[in-house]
Amino acid sequence: MAMALWQQVFQLGRAQPLETAKSQPRLIPEAVLGQLRRWQRQRQLIEVKTPRQGEYQQSLILAVKPEQGCFEIDELFPGHYHGQIQAGDALHLRLNQGGQVQEMDCKVLDYHSDSAMPYYSLALPERIHAGQRRKQRRIAISEDFPITVSLQTNLGERLHGSAENISAGGLRLRLAGNQLKELQAGAFLPQCELNFPGGLRLNCSARIKGLQFKREPHRHTSVSICFGQMEPANRDTLNGLVDAIYQRCQDAA
């Protein structure tokens, strides 16, 4: 079934909290501890996700405890996965600063849900990886591979258009006529439906990044949106489609 679709478009139980090694704490580099403490002092927002989740959530570092081999982060926001992250899970954390991304993988030691302010204890990482922030590949959409888009506004109005370009994080589309009175930059769209050749349909929420009314080659509104909440399987499918469309363009060049 999965192969046919691609051809058409070309823990049982809850894990127990892990014991923090207090008698023989791991030797964590001072540079790592210093960075975590700086983020704590600066109250930097950290992006967090698990391998089985397709989207990042946000948190803050509350405390760094090298003597216990752990650091603590606040409850995740928004709370789509409250209670689903358990001791033993692996979390991927990242922070974007000045065009650079810093990332680390940490194991959950415990989730303190009985606290007045719930928080997570994570094992200290031995390394924080730093590198240039990766730019998402943006692909122009050709007429022989059209992608139609349906948007639903907060007022329930449906707007239909066609994609001009697409990436794994968003797209730009054309809407007929002047839509500047109906839409505004920063507006949340509860539903964005993408329709690909072959019958594949993906749904997510979205947010408007910008829009512009144009008179040439015909009267239309160009709208840039970023994708919001999306099912992890759908996001994986979208990533695969963007790569497939890119490869198709390369082969045709």
N, C-alpha and C positions, 0 to 999 in steps of 0.2 A: 504494500500500500504506500509506504513512504517512498520507495523507489519510483513508483508510478507518478506520485505527486511531483517529484523533482523533474521527472521527464516531461511532465506537462508544462512546467515553467522553465525549461530547457534541461528501623531500629525498633525493633520490637521492644516496648517498655522504655522507661526513662533511664538514662545512664546515671550512675552514681557519681557524686562530686569527686574529683580527683584530689588526692592528698598533695598539698604543696610541700616540697622538700625543704623543711626548715633546718634539718640537721646538717645537710650538705648542699647548700644553695649553689646553683650553677654560677659560674663566673661570667657575668654579663659585661661586655666592654663599656667603659665609662662614657664613650661617645654616644652609645645607645641610650644609657640612662640620662645623660645630659639632654639629649634631644627630646625624650619623653617628658622630662621635667619642664623644659622650655614650653612645649605645647600645653602642658598643664597650666603653667603660669599665665600664658597668653590666651588661655581658654579657646584654643584652636578647634574648629569643627573637624572631626575625623569622619571619613566615609567608611562604612563597615558593611560587609556582606559575607554570607556563607556560600560554599560551592553549589548548594542546591537552590540558591536564590539568584534571580537574574538582575536584581537591582540593588543599589547601595542605599543604606540608611545612614543617619548622622548620629554622632555621639560626641562626648567630651571626656578627656582624661581627668579623673577625679583624684587619683593618688598613685604614686610610684613607690613600691615596697620591695627593694632589692633583697632585703633580709629574708623575705618570704618567697622570693622568686616570682613575684607577680606585680601587675599594675591593675588598676580598676578603672572601668569606663562606665559612663552613665547609661541609663536605659536608652534604647534606640528610638529614633524618631524619623519618620512617622511609625507608629507601632503596628505595622502589618504582621509582624512575626512574634509578638509578645507570647512567651511561653513555649515557643517552638525551638528556640536555641537552647541546647542542653550542654551539660558538662561533657567534655570530650570532643565537642564539635570544633572544627577549625574555622577561624575567622580570617578574612583578608581585610586589612586596614590600609587606607591610603590617604594622603593629604597633598593637594595641589597648591603650590606656592610659586609665584613668579615664573610660570611656564615650566616648572619642574614638578615631577610627581615623586613622592616618597612612599614606599610600600613596605608592608611587613605581614607575615603570616603568624598568627598566634592561636594557641589552643585555649579553649574555655575551661577554666578550673571549676568555676561555680557560678550559678545565677542566684543572687540574693533577692528572691522575690518577696520574702517576708519582711524586708526592711521597709521603713516608712518611705524611702526613696529607693526603689529597686536599682541594682547595679550588677555588673559582671566583673568577676575576677579572671584575668587572662595571664597566661604564662608569659614572662618577659621574652622578647625575641632576641636572638643572638646577633641579628643583623637588621638594618633598615636599608632597603635598596633604594637608590636614588637614580633618576635618569630624566631625560627630556620627556615632557608630556606628549603622549602620542596623539596625533591628529586623526580624526575619523575620516576615512575615505569617503568622498562625496562624488556620486556618479550622476552625470547628466542623463536624462531619460529621453530615448529616441522615440519617434512616432511608431516604429514597428514593434515596440515593446511598451505599450502604454500602461500606466498605473493610475487608476482613478481613486479619488479621495473623497470621503464623505465626513463632514465635520458637524458636530452637534454643539451649539452654544449653550450657555447657562440658562438661556430663556427657552431652550428646547427647539430652537429653529435649526433646520437642516440646510447645510450648504454643500454643494457638490462642485468638484473641480478636478483638475488633472495635475499630476506631479511634474515639475520641471527638473528637479534633481532630488537625490535621496542619499542618506548615509545611515549608519546604524543608530545614530542618535536623533535624527530628525529629517525634515525635507522642506522644500519650497514648492508651493503649488499655485496654480492660476485659478481664480474664481471669476466668472463672467461679471462684467459691470463694475460699478463703484460700490465697494462693501465697507468703506471707511466709517460709515455711521453704525454699522452692525458689529464691527470688530474693533478691538484696540490692542495695542502692544501690552503684553503681560497678562492678558486674559486667559483664564483656565478653560479648557475645553473638556467636558466630561467624557466625550467619546470621539475618537478618530478612527475611521475604518479605511483600511488600505485594501484595494482589490487589484490583484495581479493577474496577468494572462494565465489561463488554465484553470481558473476558478479558485485560486488560493486567496483567502481573506484573513487579514490580521486586524485585531482591535486593541486599542490602548487609549489612555487619556493623553492629553497634550497641552502645551502652553504656547501662546503666540509670542514669538521673539521680535517680529517686526512685520510691517506691511506697507505697501506702496501702490497707489493707483497709477496705472499707465494707460496711455491712449494708443500706443503703437505696439504691435501691428494691428491691434484692435483693443477696444475698451475692456480692461480687466484689472483685477487687483491681485498683486503678487504677495503671497503670505508665507512667511518663514515660521515654522513651528518646530519645537523640540518634543520628542516623545516622552511621555510620563510613565505611569505604571503599566506594565505589560507582563503577561504570563511568561515565566522563564522559558518554556518551550517555544513560545512565539518569538521571544527575543533571539533565541538561538536560530530559529528559522529565518528571521530577518537578517541576522548577520551572515548566514549562509547565502541568502539571496543577493545581498549587496556584493559579496565576493564573486558570486556566479555572474552577476550583471557586469561587474568590472572585467572579469576574465573574458566574457563575451565581447566586450568593447575592444579589449586588447587583441583578441583573435581576428576581429574584423578590421583592425587598423592596418 
